[in-house]
Amino acid sequence: MGLGNGEEGNEWDQVKALMACRLVALDKCPGVRPVGIGEAIRRLLGKAVIKETREELQEVCGADQLCSGLMGGLEGGIHAVREL
């Protein structure tokens, strides 16, 4: 992957730069939830990809909410999907 100016750079440095984010702590009483806010270019690219693939994604993913409302539901969902 080039840098766009004729120079070749380390691809992982480019990926890390794209995936960089600001961390904000939300008070969840009790506890704190870290929320990562991605850089503007990452959010823009994500919106563009979703706009182009929205119909296909809705067809494939459906409207199911995986582990919604369960304590530790996200972790359980990740483990369940890994077992597939």
Backbone as JSON, one array per atom type, in Angstrom:
{
  "sequence": "MGLGNGEEGNEWDQVKALMACRLVALDKCPGVRPVGIGEAIRRLLGKAVIKETREELQEVCGADQLCSGLMGGLEGGIHAVREL",
  "N": [[0.86, -1.16, 0.0], [0.71, 2.1, -0.93], [1.82, 5.43, -0.02], [0.7, 7.42, -1.44], [2.24, 9.46, -2.38], [4.29, 8.52, -3.87], [6.13, 7.32, -2.21], [6.97, 4.4, -0.41], [5.65, 3.01, 2.48], [5.63, 1.61, 5.81], [3.19, -0.76, 6.06], [1.78, -1.49, 8.38], [2.1, 0.71, 10.03], [0.49, 2.51, 8.69], [-2.01, 1.28, 8.94], [-2.31, 1.32, 11.74], [-2.42, 4.1, 12.11], [-4.81, 4.7, 10.79], [-6.62, 3.33, 12.39], [-6.5, 4.61, 14.79], [-7.8, 6.17, 17.76], [-9.72, 8.32, 19.96], [-10.04, 7.93, 23.42], [-12.76, 7.91, 25.59], [-14.08, 8.12, 28.81], [-17.0, 6.78, 30.1], [-19.24, 7.21, 32.73], [-20.76, 4.59, 34.29], [-22.02, 3.92, 36.63], [-22.41, 1.47, 38.75], [-18.96, 1.64, 37.93], [-16.97, 2.1, 34.91], [-17.18, 2.77, 31.46], [-15.18, 2.37, 28.69], [-15.07, 4.29, 25.74], [-14.31, 4.37, 22.39], [-13.54, 6.86, 20.07], [-13.34, 7.15, 16.76], [-10.98, 8.44, 14.32], [-11.65, 11.14, 12.0], [-11.32, 10.45, 9.23], [-11.51, 7.69, 9.3], [-14.14, 7.33, 10.24], [-15.51, 8.5, 8.1], [-14.77, 6.8, 5.94], [-15.94, 4.43, 6.88], [-18.68, 5.12, 6.85], [-19.03, 5.48, 4.1], [-18.55, 2.89, 3.11], [-20.64, 1.49, 4.37], [-22.85, 2.78, 3.23], [-22.68, 1.93, 0.58], [-22.97, -0.84, 0.85], [-25.25, -1.38, 2.27], [-27.86, -2.64, 1.7], [-27.13, -5.3, 1.07], [-25.85, -6.02, 3.46], [-28.01, -5.84, 5.29], [-29.61, -7.89, 4.33], [-27.98, -10.15, 4.73], [-27.3, -10.03, 7.5], [-29.7, -9.59, 8.86], [-32.18, -8.65, 11.32], [-31.54, -9.35, 13.88], [-30.74, -9.09, 17.33], [-27.94, -9.75, 19.0], [-27.58, -11.25, 22.04], [-28.72, -9.12, 23.44], [-29.31, -6.97, 26.17], [-28.31, -8.66, 28.13], [-26.21, -9.4, 30.91], [-22.83, -9.05, 30.42], [-23.23, -9.81, 27.83], [-22.1, -9.26, 25.28], [-19.53, -10.43, 25.35], [-20.28, -13.11, 25.68], [-21.64, -13.48, 23.29], [-19.56, -13.2, 21.43], [-17.97, -15.43, 22.06], [-19.82, -17.44, 21.43], [-20.15, -17.11, 18.66], [-17.57, -17.66, 17.81], [-17.47, -20.38, 18.25], [-18.89, -21.44, 16.15]],
  "CA": [[0.0, 0.0, 0.0], [1.54, 3.29, -1.02], [1.41, 6.6, 0.74], [0.06, 8.37, -2.33], [3.2, 10.45, -2.86], [5.41, 7.83, -4.48], [6.95, 6.65, -1.2], [6.41, 3.21, 0.21], [5.81, 3.05, 3.93], [5.28, 0.42, 6.54], [1.73, -0.89, 6.02], [1.21, -1.54, 9.73], [2.03, 2.09, 10.52], [-0.68, 3.11, 8.07], [-3.2, 0.68, 9.56], [-2.41, 1.88, 13.1], [-2.85, 5.49, 12.01], [-6.22, 4.71, 10.41], [-7.43, 2.78, 13.47], [-6.31, 5.41, 16.01], [-9.03, 6.77, 18.28], [-9.72, 8.98, 21.26], [-10.8, 7.18, 24.41], [-13.55, 8.71, 26.51], [-14.62, 7.27, 29.88], [-18.39, 7.05, 30.48], [-19.59, 6.72, 34.06], [-21.9, 3.68, 34.19], [-22.58, 3.8, 37.98], [-21.0, 1.51, 39.11], [-17.99, 1.3, 36.88], [-16.67, 3.02, 33.82], [-17.13, 2.11, 30.15], [-14.36, 3.12, 27.74], [-15.64, 4.43, 24.41], [-13.32, 4.86, 21.44], [-14.08, 7.69, 19.0], [-12.38, 7.06, 15.67], [-10.6, 9.64, 13.59], [-12.63, 11.56, 10.99], [-11.18, 9.7, 7.98], [-12.02, 6.34, 9.56], [-15.6, 7.42, 10.28], [-15.95, 8.79, 6.74], [-14.64, 5.57, 5.17], [-16.95, 3.5, 7.37], [-19.99, 5.54, 6.34], [-19.06, 5.23, 2.66], [-18.68, 1.44, 2.92], [-21.99, 1.1, 4.77], [-23.8, 3.31, 2.24], [-22.6, 1.09, -0.62], [-23.27, -2.25, 1.11], [-26.37, -1.44, 3.22], [-28.88, -3.64, 1.38], [-26.53, -6.63, 1.2], [-25.64, -6.28, 4.89], [-29.29, -6.09, 5.93], [-30.06, -9.21, 3.91], [-27.13, -11.18, 5.35], [-27.31, -9.96, 8.96], [-31.04, -9.57, 9.41], [-32.44, -7.66, 12.36], [-31.36, -9.99, 15.18], [-29.86, -8.46, 18.32], [-27.23, -10.84, 19.66], [-27.35, -11.13, 23.48], [-29.15, -7.8, 23.9], [-29.85, -6.88, 27.51], [-27.73, -9.65, 29.04], [-24.97, -9.01, 31.57], [-21.72, -9.69, 29.73], [-23.78, -10.38, 26.6], [-21.19, -9.13, 24.15], [-18.49, -11.46, 25.47], [-20.94, -14.38, 25.41], [-21.91, -13.53, 21.85], [-18.29, -13.42, 20.74], [-17.6, -16.84, 22.25], [-20.77, -18.27, 20.7], [-19.85, -17.02, 17.23], [-16.29, -18.36, 17.58], [-17.72, -21.82, 18.29], [-19.56, -21.87, 14.92]],
  "C": [[0.9, 1.22, 0.0], [0.99, 4.43, -0.19], [0.75, 7.65, -0.13], [1.02, 9.42, -2.87], [4.44, 9.78, -3.45], [6.3, 7.1, -3.5], [6.21, 5.42, -0.68], [6.67, 3.28, 1.7], [5.46, 1.71, 4.54], [3.76, 0.32, 6.61], [1.11, -0.89, 7.41], [1.14, -0.15, 10.35], [0.8, 2.79, 9.95], [-1.97, 2.58, 8.69], [-3.39, 1.24, 10.96], [-2.9, 3.32, 13.07], [-4.33, 5.58, 11.67], [-7.1, 4.27, 11.57], [-7.3, 3.56, 14.78], [-7.64, 6.01, 16.46], [-8.78, 7.46, 19.61], [-10.52, 8.12, 22.21], [-11.47, 8.14, 25.37], [-14.13, 7.75, 27.54], [-16.04, 7.71, 30.2], [-18.66, 6.44, 31.84], [-20.85, 5.88, 33.95], [-22.54, 3.38, 35.54], [-23.1, 2.4, 38.3], [-20.14, 1.16, 37.9], [-17.86, 2.37, 35.82], [-16.64, 2.21, 32.53], [-16.26, 2.95, 29.22], [-15.02, 3.13, 26.36], [-14.57, 5.02, 23.51], [-14.0, 5.64, 20.33], [-13.03, 7.74, 17.91], [-12.09, 8.4, 15.01], [-11.59, 9.9, 12.45], [-12.53, 10.73, 9.71], [-11.72, 8.28, 8.14], [-13.54, 6.34, 9.57], [-16.16, 7.66, 8.88], [-15.88, 7.54, 5.86], [-15.69, 4.55, 5.58], [-18.33, 3.84, 6.84], [-20.11, 5.26, 4.84], [-19.25, 3.74, 2.37], [-20.1, 0.99, 3.26], [-23.02, 1.57, 3.75], [-23.84, 2.41, 1.0], [-23.06, -0.35, -0.38], [-24.5, -2.45, 1.99], [-27.36, -2.56, 2.92], [-28.34, -5.06, 1.55], [-26.32, -6.98, 2.67], [-26.94, -6.58, 5.6], [-29.82, -7.48, 5.58], [-29.29, -10.32, 4.63], [-27.29, -11.2, 6.86], [-28.7, -10.02, 9.56], [-31.16, -8.51, 10.5], [-32.24, -8.24, 13.76], [-30.4, -9.19, 16.05], [-29.22, -9.59, 19.13], [-26.98, -10.5, 21.12], [-27.75, -9.77, 24.04], [-29.73, -7.88, 25.3], [-29.29, -7.88, 28.51], [-26.43, -9.12, 29.63], [-23.81, -9.76, 30.91], [-22.14, -10.3, 28.4], [-22.84, -10.34, 25.42], [-20.12, -10.22, 24.18], [-19.08, -12.85, 25.17], [-21.22, -14.56, 23.93], [-20.66, -13.81, 21.05], [-17.88, -14.88, 20.85], [-18.53, -17.76, 21.48], [-20.46, -18.27, 19.21], [-18.54, -17.74, 16.92], [-16.48, -19.87, 17.53], [-18.35, -22.34, 16.99], [-18.64, -22.48, 13.93]]
}
